[in-house]
Amino acid sequence: MPEFTTVEKNGHFRHIIHLKPGERVSLCRCYASKTFPFCDGAHKTLPHNIGPVVVEVPVESEEPKQP
């Protein structure tokens, strides 16, 4: 399970999510989720086509591609 904290900086809240290799999380972009900042599927009931952003950390880091 990702580690999640909220901090205030310059009067704005920041949600910080720490993921370990192999972890995946869906983040809300519609602001209707009851589990914000995580997606709970609430966007499916809204009249627009916004879905979550999915962030995944690879198990192994990929080698940078050479030009």
N, C-alpha and C positions, 0 to 999 in steps of 0.2 A: 504494500500500500504506500502511495507517495506521501512524503512528509509535506505538510501544508501549514503555512503561517501567514498572518496578515500584519503588515507594519504600516505606520503612517510616516510619510516623508513629504515635507513642504506642504502640509495640509491635504495631501492626497493619499488614499489607501493603496497599498501594493500587495498583491497576493503572490506569495513566493511558494513555488512547488518544486521540491527536490525529487528527482526521479533517479532510480538506480538502473543500471543496464538491464534491458529486457522489459522494463515497465512501460505501460502505455496509459494515457489519460485523455479523456474527452473534455474539452473546456467549453463552457457556455459562451455564446456570442449574442444571444437574444435577450439576456438579462431577465428571463422569466423563470429560471431554474430555482427551485427551492433549496438546492444544494450548491448554489453558486460559490465558487467559480466553476464547479464541475457541472457537466451536462446531466440533466435528468430526463431529457426527452420532451420537455415542455414546449420546445419550438414546434413540435408536430401539431400543436393545437392553435398556432398563430397563423395569420393570413399572409405570411411571407415565406420565402424559400431559404431562410438562414438556418444553417445547421452548425454543429459544433466544430471546433478545430481539434484535430486529433494529433497529439504529440507522443512520439515513441522514441525511446532511447535504444539504439541497437545493442545487441549483446556484445558484439565485438566492434571496435571502431574500424571503419574502412580506411584503407591506405589512400592518401591523396592521389588523384590522377595526375600523371605527368603530362604537360602540354606537348 
